[in-house]
Amino acid sequence: MSGRDSNALALPDYVREWRDRLLTRGWRLRDQYGPPCDRMIEYHALYRGELYSGRVTISRTPETVRWGDLTNERVLLCNEPGAVQVWRFAEPGAPAAGPIKRQL
């Protein structure tokens, strides 16, 4: 198991291939490079067996991070086994969005 799979129980090949394709396009693995605070990012996250995407600015202040059932922060920052999260900086002026459920 590679360092990229340290949080995964056993990733299916199609998930590993999807993640690795994004990493070769400049996306960052959340487990290796935590997303910055106070700057808009885009993300894709495999969370509880479902794929979600979104755009969010993570707050520096823990009291203002939204930890509801299905928020950008929960999907992007959770440390559950099998979770896979990748992110990149969003285009300037891009609006916040998500989490949006997608097909893998």
C-alpha positions in Angstrom: 0.0 0.0 0.0 1.5 3.4 -1.0 1.6 6.5 1.1 -1.3 7.8 -0.9 -3.4 5.0 0.5 -2.6 5.4 4.1 -6.1 6.5 5.1 -7.8 3.9 2.9 -8.8 0.4 3.9 -8.4 -1.0 0.4 -9.2 1.3 -2.4 -10.8 -0.3 -5.4 -8.7 0.1 -8.6 -11.2 2.4 -10.2 -11.0 4.8 -7.2 -7.2 4.7 -7.2 -7.0 5.3 -10.9 -9.5 8.3 -10.7 -7.5 9.8 -7.8 -4.1 9.3 -9.6 -5.5 10.9 -12.8 -6.5 14.0 -10.8 -3.1 14.1 -9.0 -1.3 14.1 -12.4 -3.4 17.1 -13.4 -2.2 19.2 -10.5 -4.8 18.3 -7.8 -3.5 17.8 -4.3 -4.2 14.9 -2.0 -5.8 16.3 1.2 -3.9 13.8 3.4 -0.6 15.1 2.1 -1.4 18.8 1.5 -4.1 20.2 3.7 -6.2 22.8 2.0 -5.4 26.4 2.9 -7.6 28.6 5.0 -9.2 31.8 3.8 -8.7 31.0 0.1 -11.3 29.5 -2.3 -10.6 25.9 -3.4 -12.3 23.3 -5.5 -12.5 19.7 -4.3 -13.6 16.2 -5.1 -14.2 13.8 -2.2 -15.1 10.2 -1.9 -17.2 10.3 1.3 -19.1 7.3 2.7 -19.0 5.6 -0.7 -20.3 8.7 -2.6 -18.5 11.2 -4.7 -19.0 14.9 -3.9 -17.6 18.0 -5.5 -17.6 21.6 -4.3 -16.0 25.0 -3.9 -15.3 26.4 -0.5 -13.2 28.7 1.6 -12.2 27.0 4.8 -12.3 29.3 7.8 -9.3 29.8 10.1 -11.5 30.0 13.1 -12.7 26.5 14.3 -15.9 28.0 15.7 -17.0 29.1 12.3 -16.3 25.8 10.4 -19.6 24.2 9.6 -19.6 20.5 10.7 -23.2 19.6 9.7 -24.2 16.3 8.3 -23.4 17.1 4.6 -21.4 20.3 4.4 -18.3 21.1 2.3 -16.2 21.0 5.5 -17.5 17.6 6.6 -17.0 16.0 3.2 -13.5 17.6 2.6 -12.0 17.4 6.1 -13.3 14.1 7.5 -10.8 11.4 8.4 -13.0 8.3 8.0 -11.4 5.1 6.6 -11.9 5.0 2.9 -12.3 8.7 2.4 -10.4 10.2 -0.5 -10.2 14.0 -0.9 -8.4 16.0 -3.6 -8.3 19.8 -4.0 -6.9 22.6 -6.1 -7.1 26.4 -6.0 -10.3 27.7 -7.6 -10.3 30.3 -10.3 -10.4 33.8 -9.0 -14.0 35.0 -8.6 -15.5 31.5 -8.6 -18.5 31.3 -6.3 -18.9 28.8 -3.5 -20.8 25.7 -4.4 -21.7 22.2 -3.1 -21.3 19.7 -2.0 -22.7 18.3 -5.2 -23.2 14.5 -5.5 -21.6 13.1 -8.6 -21.1 9.8 -10.4 -17.7 8.3 -10.2 
